[in-house]
Amino acid sequence: MKMLFTEADILHLAREGKKFLIIHDGDIITPSAMDQIRALNITVTKESKNKSQHVKDSFYKSLDGNKIAIGSDHTGFKLKAEISKFLKERKYLVTDVGTFTEESCDYPDIAYTVAKKVAANEVDFGVLIDATGIPSAITANKVKGIRAATCYNEFSAQSAREHNNANVLVVGAKSLDEESIKTIIDVFLKTEFGGGRHQRRLDKITEIEETQNKG
């Protein structure tokens, strides 16, 4: 299985005090990850696939049991299948809520279903795919407790989690290529919420939400 190493992976290594990274034939290191490798003076070693195979899963062992609901409208149908496979390979438990054909459908129906599952704590995160990543985010954010973020690169994905504690990721099938979307999802799911001043700001958002619901 080909692995994708992102900036978040390298920062995770650094936080654990590790100074080496083992890769295998076919593995991909993103440009921003390479920048961190150089800055942090991390040694990269390539090994054959039949050696130290357990290392390939080391980044994901803490993710066992994480549940994700994924959904798309018709524009994201094909990509959803690839993303679901990508997530399952990384040991996530994936619930596909549709759509299940390429026939035209209404994105609010799918976005609402995913958002409800996240809000009810049936899953840990939601992933939504439409043409641009905008309309499904608008829909999902109408559900109390949902913080859906449309992300378009590694930085926006990391910030959405670290600063905003986003629990639904929305991407555009017509806005980004498949590999970029996989990288964004990878970073989003591996980044932890920073708390602190960010929690204070989220509390203010919750207050607004509560006030609007009472009105």
C-alpha angles and dihedrals in degrees: 000000000000114000128214116211116198136183089266090057092053093047088050089054091050093050089055090052094245120148101188139066124197117207134177136214111295096020116136128219114195119229093248089050090053090052090055092046090056094043093049094040093235117172116230117207125186118213134180116266094248093058127078090352090165090069090070090069098040095100092052104044091096090055097062110127096021110141124214131187113207129190142161143178120240093282091061098039098106094041091049090062091053093046092049089054090047092053095045090053086058091054098255119144104236127201113193111205096180163206093207102186138038092248113122113271139168115266095211091067093056096039092050092051093052093044092052092053091052093045091050091050091240087130134018098230141007129220120198129186127193134141099287106004091242109095096048090050091052090052097045092050090061088072114089113252095018122125105184118183128195104216128192105174142012094273095053090048093050092046093048090059102033097043105023104028088227113193100188123053118202124192135177120240091199095041102055139027121250097255092051090051091050090052091049091050091047093053094043094053096044098047117093126215111263098215117191114084089002091062090053090056093046089052088058090052089051090052090054090048092050092048092051092049091052091051 
